[in-house]
Amino acid sequence: MSYKEQKSPLVGIAMGSDSDLERMSEAAKILEEFEVPYEITVSSAHRSPERTMEWTEKIKAEGGKVIIAGAGRAAHLAGVIAAHTTLPVIGVPIDGGPLNGVDALYATVQMPPGIPVGTMAIGSGGARNAGIFAVQILAVHYPELDAKLWDYKKKMSDGVAEKAARLKEVGYQNY
């Protein structure tokens, strides 16, 4: 079956607060670009731990393959999710608070042995990379996604060449 024929989400995206949506929407945009079905929700490791556990179990039961979790400050969401599933979990530390996301980075990356969380960069760029990484994980099962990933990388490379050419047009030397 093609990944596009999947009726339920292949990727779950959770965030600790709706204030994280602006950043986490970058992961959703990538999944939409690759036409990967996903579900996005708000669930807090601290304020709604039961909801988080139930949602995590639901994603796997419905055929989900990867979970992306974004949270700020104490940022335990990805770890709580990873403790309740065998699916790969990708953590996105959200910038904000007095430490501007560094606390979230440490909380997400410092998981105890046996509860791994693949951790991305802080903020929107990390969310975008989480989306791409989720597609890479899915490409192991869906070869058509592998081809799309190569096209995506080619577009990025072409974009760099175009930017270099524009510099030359306005009088800068380039390589």
N, C-alpha and C positions, 0 to 999 in steps of 0.2 A: 504494500500500500504506500502511496506517495504521502509525504508529510502534509501536503495540502488537503488530502482527503480526511485527515484526522478531524473528528467532530469535536473533541474536547481539547483543551489547551495542552500543548507540548511543553510550554514554559509557564511557570507561575512567577509573578512578580509581586513581592510584598514590600510594604514600606511601613515604618513605624508611625507615621503621621501623614495626614493629607498635605501638610506643609512641605513634604518631601517630593510631591508629585512633579513639580517643575524639573527637578533633577532626574528622577526615575523615569520620566516620560522619554528620556533619551534612549533608554533600553527598549522601551515599547516601540519607538520609531524605527529602531534597527530591526526588530522582529517583524514589524509591518513591512519594511522594505524587502525583507526576505520571505514575506508571506507565511511566517510561522505563527500558528495559532497560540495565543497566550491569554492568561487571565491576570488581572491586576487588582490588588486589594490593599486595604489598610489593616494592619494587625500589629499590636504591640506586645513585645516580649514581656513587658512588665505590667501593662494595664489590662491586657486580654490574653494571658498565656493559654487558656483553654481554647480560645478561638484560633490562636496561632497553630496549636497542635492539630485541631480538627481540620483547618484549611490545608495544612501540610499533608495530612493523611488523604484528604480528598483529591488533591492534585495528583498524587501517586496512583490512587485507586482508579482515577479516570484516565490514566495513560500518560500523565506528565513525565517528562524525562529530566528536567532541570528546573531548579528554583533560583531566582535572583532575589536577594533581600537587601534593602537599603535602610539604614538607620543612622541617626546621629547620636551625639553625646555618648552614653554608656554603650550603645550599639550592640545589644545582645541578641537582636532579632535573628541574624544569620546563624548564630551559634545555637539558639533554641531550636530553630528549624532543623539544623544539621543533626541535633540530638534526637530528633523524631523522624528521621527518614534515612534511607540509604541512597537517595538521589543526590547527584552533585549539587552543592549549594555554592552560589557565587555571592560574595558579600560586597556591598558598595557602602563605604563610609560616607555619610552626608556631612558636608561642611556646614558650620554654624556653631552657635554656642560660644562660650568664652575662649575655647581652644581652636576654634575654626575648623573642626573636623579631625584634628590630630588625635583627640581622645577617642573618636569613633574609629579611626584607623587602628590604633592600638587594640581596642576592644575587639575589632573584627579579625585582625591578623593573629592575635595571641590566643588561639584555641588550644585546648588541652589535647594531648596525643589521643588519637582515636576518633576525634570529632573535627575532621578537616573542613575548612571553608576557604575556597579560592577567593582571595581578596584583591579587589581592583583599587585603582587610585581614588582619592577623595573627590566627591562631587560629580558634576555632569559628565566629565570625560570618563570617569570610572564607570558610570552607568552605561554610557555608550559602549565602552569596552566589554562590560558585562553582557550586553546584548550580542555583541560579536562573538564573544567566547561561548555563549549558549548555543549560537548557530554552529560554531566549530564542533562542539560536543555532539550536537544533533547530526552533523555531517558524517559522523562515524556510522550512523544508522541509515542515513538518507543521502546517497551519492549525488543526487541532483543539487543538494545544498553545497556540496564541495565545489561543484562547477560555479555556482553563484558566488561563492567566497572568492574564487580566483578572479572572476569578473570584477568584484568589488575592489580587490587589491589592485587590479589593473587600472580602474578608474582613479583610485587614489594616486597611483604613480603618474598617470597622464595629467592629473591636476597639478602635480608638482612641476612637471615639464612646462605646462601652460603658464604657471606663475613665473617661472624662470624666464620664459620668452617675453612676458610682459615687462619684466625688469629691463631687458635689453631694449625693448621698444621705447622706453622712457629715458634711455641714455646710460643705464648702469651696465657694467660688464658682468657677464655671467659665465659660468663654466659650461 
